[in-house]
Amino acid sequence: MAVKAELSNIADEVMRKYHELPMDFAGHVKVGRGASGSETSKIDKFAEDAVIEHVAHEGLDLNILSEEVGHIDRGAKKTLVLDPIDGTLNCTHGIPFFSVSLAICTDRMSDCDHALIRNLYTGDTYYARRGGGATLNDHRIGVSRYLADESIFIIYDGKDAGTETEVVRNLPSRVRTMGCASLEMCLVAQGAVDGHYMNCSNPRRMIRIVDIAASALILREAGGELCDLEGNKYDVRLSLDDRKNFLAYGDPVVKELVLRG
């Protein structure tokens, strides 16, 4: 089976099981801590179990690296980098902006060759194959040219936001915060916004490979780029220990504007 079809089937399974949940399913309840050290919500564990069971049942030749369970070595050459629910808080509060994020990598994020992100509320699906471009619901997407008077940035503004965040906040015409890194970066990829900036002072809240491996490939295949806040191309190992801040952008003018200081 083609890789895109395999990823789509995984997303289908998570979405089907999510929409079959009873109304009184207490997805927000904490049920422990995941391999990354973050608290695990009931909904995260539910979605992760759905993926693991599907991969095993279908006999897919993939290892798994996931936010909650960590690394599952299934003896494969490639690894499914998984965020079972990205935007957990949105999900548990009924905000329709959360996803399952799926990427196929070998050793590092930079060698990702297939990626799929599904908005689990709307069903909108982003997909990219390395060298093959990026799509939204099978329609080709691309980044936008920066226009100062029409510019929109997505900016992380949590309580641990770095001091430079306030400076960056004043650069675009408008600022948004959506709470789901994978879908936020896809908005840059489709040209809806110009940049996605995360500068967090708490290392434990910085971004991990499971959060953005898929959206990074989608962004790059759409003509954009992702860098750390020193301006270097963003890359991390297949590990939950590597965490960084980042800037995602479509037009290189955004990188120059944000990181010039």
N, C-alpha and C positions, 0 to 999 in steps of 0.2 A: 504494500500500500504506500502511496506517496506520502511524504512527510507532512505536507499541508493537510491532507485528509486525516492523518493520524492526530495532528494537533487539534483540528476542528472537531474530531470525534471526542477528544478529551474535554474540550470546552463545552460541547453539547451535553456530555454526561454531567459535568458540574452544574451547568445551567438548569438541566432537567431536574436534578435532585434538589437544587436550591428552590425552584419554583414549586416543588411538591411539599416543601416543609409546611407544617401546620402553623397557623397564625400565632400560636402561643409558644413557638420554638424560641427559647431564650438564648439567642445567639450571642448576646453581649456577655454572658456569664463567663468568668475566667475559669479555665480548667487546668491550669498549670503554666509552665514556662517552656518555650520552644528551645531548639538547639541554639538559636541566636541569642538567647537570654531574655528575649522579650516575652511579655505575658501572652499566653495563648487563649483566645476566645473560643467559645464552643463552635461558632460558625467557621472559624479558621480550621479547626480540627475536622469538622464535618466535611469541608470542601477538600482538604488535603487527603483524607481517607478515601474520598470518591476517586481522586486521581490515582492514588497508589493502587487501589483495587482494580481500576480500569487497566492500568499498565500491566499489572500481573495477569489479569484475566485474558487480555489480548496477546500476551506474550511479547510485548514490545521490547526491542533490544536497546534498552536505555537504562542508565543509572538515573537516580533522582537526587537533586539537591533542592531542599525545600525549607521554608522559614521555620516550620515547627519541628519536623522530624530530623532535619539535618541531612546528612548524606547517606543514601542507600546504594551500596555497591552491588549491582546486579551482573557484574562481569562484562559490561558493555564498553565500547570505545567512546561512546558519546553519552552526554548527560542532559537530562531534562531539568532545566533550571526553572523552578516553580514558585510562584507566589499564589497560593490557592485563593486568597481573598486580599487583593490590594485595595485599601480604602475600607478597612474593617469598621471604623467608626461611622463612616457614611452608611455602610450596609446595615449596621445595627440601629441606626437612627432614621432609617427610611429615606435617606438622601440618595437619589438614583444615579450615583457616580462611583461605581466600584467594579472591580474586574477580577478575572483570572488571567494570570500572566504566564506564558509558556515560551521558553527559549531552548534551542538545541545547541549545546556548546561542547567543546572537546577538552581544552585545558584552561582557557581564559575567556573573559567576556568578549574580547576582540575577535575570537574565532567563531562566534555565533554564526550559524549559517541559515537558520530558520527561526522565525518568531511569530507568535500569534497572541493577540490580546482581545479578550471578549468582555464588553460591558455586560455584566450579568443581569442588569435591569432592562436595558434596551435591546440587547442582542447585537449591537453594532460590533463588527469584527475587523480588527486591523491585522494585516499579515505582511510579512516581508521575507524574501529569500535573498541571501547575499548575492549581489550582482544582478538581481532580478527586479529591483524596484519595490515600492510599498503600495499597499492598497487599503481602502476602507470599503467594506462590503463589495469587494471585487472591482472597485473603481480606483484607478490610479490617483495617488495623492502626491503633493509636493509642497515644500515650504514656501513662505511668502517673502517678498522684498520688504525691507524695513522702511516704513514711512513714519517719521517722527510724530506727526499730528494724529495718526491713526494707530499708534503703537499700543500693544497690550502685552504686559508681562504677567506670568504666573510666578508668585514669590512665596516662599515658605515664611510664614509669620508667626510660628509657634513661640512659646515662652522662651525657648532657647535660641531664638534667632540671633545671629551674629551682629555685632555693632555696625558692620558695613551695610547691612540690609536696609537701613533707613536711607542711606545715600542712593542705593539702587532703586528704591521705591520711588524716588523723585525723577527718575530718568524717563520712563514711558508716560504716555498720555493717560493710560488706565492700568490698574493692577487687579488681579483676581487671585484667589486661593481656593483650590477645589478639593484637596485632601486625598488625592489618589495619584501617586507619582507616575504610574504607568500610563494612565489615560491623559494626564496633564502633558506628558512629553509627546503623546500622540497628537495632541492639539497643536503643538509646534510643528509636528511632521505634516499635518494637513493644512498648515498655513492659517489656522484660526487665531493663533497668538504668535508673538515674535520671539519670546524667550521664556525659559523656565529656570529660575534661580533659587538654589538652596544653599544657605550659609547658616549652619547650625553649630552652636558653640559646644553642644554636648555630644561627644564622640559616639555615645551609644544610640543616638537618634539620627546619626548620619545615614546616608543611603547605602544599601547593600546590593549585591549582585542580583538577588532574587527580585528586588524591587524594579530594576531597570534593565536587565539583560535584554529582554524582548523589545522594550520601547527604544532602546539605544539603536538596535539594528533597524527598526522601523524608521526612526528619525534619520539615520545615516543613508538609508536607501531612498528616502524622500528628498535628499539633498541637503540635510542639515548636519550638525555635528554636536558632540558632547565633550566637554572638557572639565578638568578640575579647576579650582579657583586660582591656580598658578598659570593657567592657560594651556596645560598639557593635555593631549588627547586622553580621555578617560578610559582606563582599563583596570580590571581587578582579576584576581585569581578566582577559581571556583571554590570559594570559601566564604562562610558567613562572618569571618573575622575581619575581612577588609571592608572598611567603611570610609566614605569620602563625601565632601560637599561637591556641588557641580553647577555648571551652567550649560543648558541646552539651548541651541539657537538655530535659526534657519539662515539668516543673512549674517555673514561675518562681521558686518557693521555692528551688530549687537554685541559680539565678543569684544570688539575694540571699545565700545561705549562703556560696557560694564567693568572690564578688567584693566582699563587704561591707567587707573590709579595704582 
